[in-house]
Amino acid sequence: MNIIIIGATSNICKIRVFKNLELLKHKINHLYCVSRISPQQWNDIPHSPFINSATYIQCDNYETLRNIIDENTYIYVCIPPSRYSSIISFFNSTNGKKLILEKPLALNYEQYKSLTFTPKIYLMDHFILKRDIIHLVNQPHGIINKIHFDFLYEHDVEDRLTYFDQTGFFIDMFQSHLLSILYLLLKDQLSNFLDYDVNIIRKQYTPYGGKNSEADTYFYLTLSGPIEITMEIGKSMKPKKQIFVNDKQYIINNYEDEYYIFFNQIDKYINLLPMQELFWKITHHVQKYFKPMEYYPKLILANESHV
């Protein structure tokens, strides 16, 4: 396979994607790293020998990529969603094999509805490729009455303030990651969430270095209906990562190999892009219950913040 990475200077490439692809270098014929910085700036960034051997392309216009795209080319994109419309239009005019987009696909439901997708476009949701979540989804759960999520992270978002100022943690986590897991567990029952009662508390840790006072870094959400759904999700807190299905606990560890799993099994991957319309409708439904932002100090003890 040939892989083009658009947005090769992104945080996710730096901390995970490059390391994962290095494990698959025997499968990659050619790797192209694309961004807007100059070749000299790219060379000044420390990389592994594997990434140093990739072809770097400074790109302000996607047309410059056309001559390297063929039917064996996968284009992986990790740039802001505001640019997805143009990259989708460009890809649809090529014979590339797959276009792989990171979440979120948009910043709101209206923006999402302006996008047009084809079967060759995939959503990369690394959360559902965590080993422990794959194990969880594959278990025989019987009738599910309640599901609870705890994803509390010790680290803050100060190194990604531009992104979180735009999205907030609710969109970052709920709209794709958590709804993807719920869909894999509940399938068609997920559409019933549009009729569920909603209670949500949103908070921002203090001090927060960004400019957006509405950018949440924590939320506690209850969806009440035939199935009881609760979620506590936050940054800069005492860490805890677990999911309860009914009363059974599943600890979620971070193996940091989701992109290895994805690219290694790319033609077998479950593409949840067709479910994003429903995911955005549910997200929009929950957003109608937003209340004024509350605040919490960094590294608050887990399970105290919503009391």
Secondary structure, DSSP 8 states (H G I E B T S, - for coil): -EEEEETTTSHHIIIIIHHHHHTTTTT-SEEEEEESS-HHHHHHS---HHHHTSEEEE-SSGGGGGGG--TTEEEEE-S-GGGHHHHHHHHHTS--SEEEEES-S-SSHHHHHT----TTEEEE-GGGGSHHHHHHHTS---S--EEEEEEE-SS-SGGGHHHHHHHHHHHHHIIIIIHHHHHHHHGGGGGGGGGSEEEEEEEEEES--SS-TT--SEEEEEEESSSEEEEEEESSBS-EEEEEETTEEEE------HHHHHHHTGGG----GGGHHHHHHHHHHHHTT----EEEETTB-TT-TT-
